[in-house]
């Protein structure tokens, strides 16, 4: 009976010399492995030498796992973020959810207030201005570009000085930019404040998924990442719905001030609850930690590593500086840019982002054309709350279960990143259907409910694919998680920036039907062809691009 290796460790049985911390052979203990039939079995080692699999990743047998799957084995170090209590992990994730939701809700709400800014800064006849949504284009696009640029530097910086200082800094930029924008008296000052706010929003795209994957096991990642995305919905709906009403009856400045005040609360929660999660781990397959008889995981070694202290929980720069590693990260980012999984992930996210941002720019004007009073154009964000339900369940637990089932059926228990790709089929179906609905409704001034239904389909597809793609690229190249995530997050913004900045011109020239039902729906259909292509060739391509590492996993 042989043992079976699990992703992402090297598949090999080796004779390992199990020694204790003093270098002497450790002659007692056991660990968990699986036989060829997937049955759990416990191996013991005697006289310091045993036949084991080379791995620091094992099948999850812990009591709190109900989904199965493979996971990174936590080290015996109590300071390892994987060893945090579950309540502490989810409080930290909840704090990041609040920060991300507040940051993005301001972005979405401001997109719906473009007609107000047209009046605020134009000084000309309102009926003429409202016909030209290009006037305040920098308010919607310059912060987006700042977001993309920030994403390229946030992750390397988080390696150099730690995740926590960068997260707190970006959160500061977010609420400070909001207060500045709310107090601005000119278009130039408003744009500058929005750019500062966009630097803070960059953390939502790039840094939050990285911190989440630092803290949770592989079989929990989709659920945790979908929670970060799904939690944005309720607040976006609340702020987005109230923004036009408040703007029409009071002042748009209160939108910035209120979200920034809550942003300070979220900032304090980040300081208190989110610890430093940067952890240097061994390359997959290099280490295995013995499990004592009767235990279900490696025992924490307080004598060797020490207790987790208040400094570990709320301190800054606790793990020192790694500027050389940060430099390597930038090089790895360039090196992984053309990896097939990265290209596919970028195309998926870019395609959905183009459509999503285009709708954000024009839906207020489409609702006005459909006869909705401006005070009620906040209805445009209602689809977000329903979309987040789809994101959380289909992009989280259901996606995890389908991936595990695929692993059992196709991989005989061995998990491959490509087994998660079928989860992307539904987002593409929703996205294409949404483009047709929205294009037809906007072209013919149909009832506003048809516009909102199309928006719901598109948002559901976009947000679900964002969650799934982030998990897929990290799983494809765990040794380069930061670089591939940086590429997918940043390249998506740069690509969508160019296309979405032209959408108002295209609609003016060709109409909503041609742009959405023709151009955007076709774009999504073409990109979706990458699902079967990567599904059947992805493993081989990973082995080629990563120098054979993936083949050994």
Secondary structure in CASP SS format (residue, H / E / C, confidence):
PFRMAT SS
TARGET T0000
AUTHOR 0000-0000-0000
METHOD secondary structure of the structure
MODEL  1
X C 1.00
X C 1.00
X C 1.00
X C 1.00
X C 1.00
X C 1.00
X C 1.00
X C 1.00
X C 1.00
X C 1.00
X C 1.00
X C 1.00
X E 1.00
X E 1.00
X E 1.00
X E 1.00
X E 1.00
X C 1.00
X E 1.00
X C 1.00
X C 1.00
X C 1.00
X C 1.00
X C 1.00
X E 1.00
X C 1.00
X C 1.00
X C 1.00
X C 1.00
X E 1.00
X E 1.00
X E 1.00
X E 1.00
X E 1.00
X C 1.00
X C 1.00
X C 1.00
X C 1.00
X C 1.00
X E 1.00
X E 1.00
X E 1.00
X E 1.00
X E 1.00
X C 1.00
X E 1.00
X C 1.00
X C 1.00
X E 1.00
X E 1.00
X E 1.00
X E 1.00
X E 1.00
X C 1.00
X C 1.00
X C 1.00
X E 1.00
X E 1.00
X E 1.00
X C 1.00
X C 1.00
X C 1.00
X C 1.00
X C 1.00
X C 1.00
X C 1.00
X C 1.00
X C 1.00
X C 1.00
X E 1.00
X E 1.00
X E 1.00
X C 1.00
X C 1.00
X C 1.00
X C 1.00
X C 1.00
X C 1.00
X C 1.00
X C 1.00
X H 1.00
X H 1.00
X H 1.00
X C 1.00
X C 1.00
X H 1.00
X H 1.00
X H 1.00
X H 1.00
X H 1.00
X H 1.00
X H 1.00
X H 1.00
X H 1.00
X H 1.00
X H 1.00
X H 1.00
X H 1.00
X H 1.00
X H 1.00
X H 1.00
X H 1.00
X H 1.00
X H 1.00
X H 1.00
X H 1.00
X H 1.00
X H 1.00
X H 1.00
X H 1.00
X H 1.00
X C 1.00
X C 1.00
X H 1.00
X H 1.00
X H 1.00
X H 1.00
X H 1.00
X H 1.00
X H 1.00
X H 1.00
X H 1.00
X C 1.00
X C 1.00
X C 1.00
X H 1.00
X H 1.00
X H 1.00
X H 1.00
X C 1.00
X C 1.00
X C 1.00
X C 1.00
X C 1.00
X C 1.00
X C 1.00
X H 1.00
X H 1.00
X H 1.00
X H 1.00
X H 1.00
X H 1.00
X H 1.00
X H 1.00
X H 1.00
X H 1.00
X H 1.00
X H 1.00
X H 1.00
X H 1.00
X H 1.00
X H 1.00
X H 1.00
X H 1.00
X H 1.00
X H 1.00
X H 1.00
X H 1.00
X H 1.00
X H 1.00
X H 1.00
X C 1.00
X H 1.00
X H 1.00
X H 1.00
X H 1.00
X H 1.00
X H 1.00
X H 1.00
X H 1.00
X H 1.00
X H 1.00
X H 1.00
X H 1.00
X H 1.00
X H 1.00
X H 1.00
X H 1.00
X H 1.00
X H 1.00
X H 1.00
X H 1.00
X H 1.00
X C 1.00
X C 1.00
X C 1.00
X H 1.00
X H 1.00
X H 1.00
X H 1.00
X H 1.00
X H 1.00
X H 1.00
X H 1.00
X H 1.00
X H 1.00
X H 1.00
X H 1.00
X H 1.00
X H 1.00
X H 1.00
X H 1.00
X H 1.00
X H 1.00
X H 1.00
X H 1.00
X H 1.00
X H 1.00
X H 1.00
X H 1.00
X H 1.00
X H 1.00
X H 1.00
X H 1.00
X H 1.00
X C 1.00
X C 1.00
X H 1.00
X H 1.00
X H 1.00
X H 1.00
X H 1.00
X H 1.00
X H 1.00
X H 1.00
X H 1.00
X H 1.00
X H 1.00
X H 1.00
X H 1.00
X C 1.00
X H 1.00
X H 1.00
X H 1.00
X H 1.00
X H 1.00
X H 1.00
X H 1.00
X H 1.00
X H 1.00
X H 1.00
X H 1.00
X H 1.00
X H 1.00
X H 1.00
X H 1.00
X H 1.00
X H 1.00
X H 1.00
X C 1.00
X C 1.00
X C 1.00
X H 1.00
X H 1.00
X H 1.00
X H 1.00
X H 1.00
X H 1.00
X H 1.00
X H 1.00
X H 1.00
X H 1.00
X H 1.00
X H 1.00
X H 1.00
X H 1.00
X H 1.00
X H 1.00
X H 1.00
X H 1.00
X H 1.00
X H 1.00
X H 1.00
X C 1.00
X C 1.00
X C 1.00
X C 1.00
X C 1.00
X C 1.00
X C 1.00
X C 1.00
X C 1.00
X C 1.00
X C 1.00
X C 1.00
X C 1.00
X C 1.00
X C 1.00
X C 1.00
X C 1.00
X E 1.00
X C 1.00
X C 1.00
X C 1.00
X C 1.00
X C 1.00
X C 1.00
X C 1.00
X C 1.00
X C 1.00
X C 1.00
X H 1.00
X H 1.00
X H 1.00
X H 1.00
X C 1.00
X C 1.00
X C 1.00
X C 1.00
X H 1.00
X H 1.00
X H 1.00
X H 1.00
X H 1.00
X C 1.00
X C 1.00
X C 1.00
X C 1.00
X C 1.00
X C 1.00
X C 1.00
X C 1.00
X H 1.00
X H 1.00
X H 1.00
X H 1.00
X H 1.00
X H 1.00
X H 1.00
X H 1.00
X H 1.00
X H 1.00
X H 1.00
X H 1.00
X H 1.00
X C 1.00
X C 1.00
X C 1.00
X C 1.00
X H 1.00
X H 1.00
X H 1.00
X H 1.00
X H 1.00
X H 1.00
X H 1.00
X H 1.00
X H 1.00
X H 1.00
X H 1.00
X H 1.00
X H 1.00
X H 1.00
X H 1.00
X H 1.00
X H 1.00
X H 1.00
X H 1.00
X H 1.00
X H 1.00
X H 1.00
X H 1.00
X H 1.00
X H 1.00
X H 1.00
X H 1.00
X H 1.00
X H 1.00
X H 1.00
X C 1.00
X C 1.00
X C 1.00
X C 1.00
X H 1.00
X H 1.00
X H 1.00
X H 1.00
X H 1.00
X H 1.00
X H 1.00
X H 1.00
X H 1.00
X H 1.00
X H 1.00
X H 1.00
X H 1.00
X H 1.00
X H 1.00
X H 1.00
X H 1.00
X H 1.00
X H 1.00
X H 1.00
X H 1.00
X H 1.00
X H 1.00
X H 1.00
X H 1.00
X H 1.00
X H 1.00
X H 1.00
X H 1.00
X H 1.00
X H 1.00
X H 1.00
X H 1.00
X H 1.00
X H 1.00
X H 1.00
X H 1.00
X C 1.00
X C 1.00
X C 1.00
X C 1.00
X C 1.00
X C 1.00
X H 1.00
X H 1.00
X H 1.00
X H 1.00
X H 1.00
X H 1.00
X H 1.00
X H 1.00
X H 1.00
X H 1.00
X H 1.00
X H 1.00
X H 1.00
X H 1.00
X H 1.00
X H 1.00
X H 1.00
X H 1.00
X H 1.00
X H 1.00
X H 1.00
X H 1.00
X H 1.00
X H 1.00
X H 1.00
X H 1.00
X H 1.00
X H 1.00
X C 1.00
X C 1.00
X C 1.00
X H 1.00
X H 1.00
X H 1.00
X H 1.00
X H 1.00
X H 1.00
X H 1.00
X H 1.00
X H 1.00
X H 1.00
X H 1.00
X H 1.00
X H 1.00
X H 1.00
X H 1.00
X H 1.00
X H 1.00
X H 1.00
X H 1.00
X H 1.00
X H 1.00
X H 1.00
X H 1.00
X H 1.00
X H 1.00
X H 1.00
X H 1.00
X H 1.00
X H 1.00
X C 1.00
X H 1.00
X H 1.00
X H 1.00
X H 1.00
X H 1.00
X H 1.00
X H 1.00
X H 1.00
X H 1.00
X H 1.00
X H 1.00
X H 1.00
X H 1.00
X H 1.00
X H 1.00
X H 1.00
X H 1.00
X H 1.00
X H 1.00
X H 1.00
X H 1.00
X H 1.00
X H 1.00
X C 1.00
X C 1.00
X H 1.00
X H 1.00
X H 1.00
X H 1.00
X H 1.00
X H 1.00
X H 1.00
X H 1.00
X C 1.00
X H 1.00
X H 1.00
X H 1.00
X H 1.00
X H 1.00
X H 1.00
X H 1.00
X H 1.00
X H 1.00
X H 1.00
X H 1.00
X H 1.00
X H 1.00
X H 1.00
X H 1.00
X H 1.00
X H 1.00
X C 1.00
X H 1.00
X H 1.00
X H 1.00
X H 1.00
X H 1.00
X H 1.00
X H 1.00
X H 1.00
X H 1.00
X H 1.00
X H 1.00
X H 1.00
X H 1.00
X H 1.00
X H 1.00
X H 1.00
X C 1.00
X C 1.00
X C 1.00
X H 1.00
X H 1.00
X H 1.00
X H 1.00
X C 1.00
END
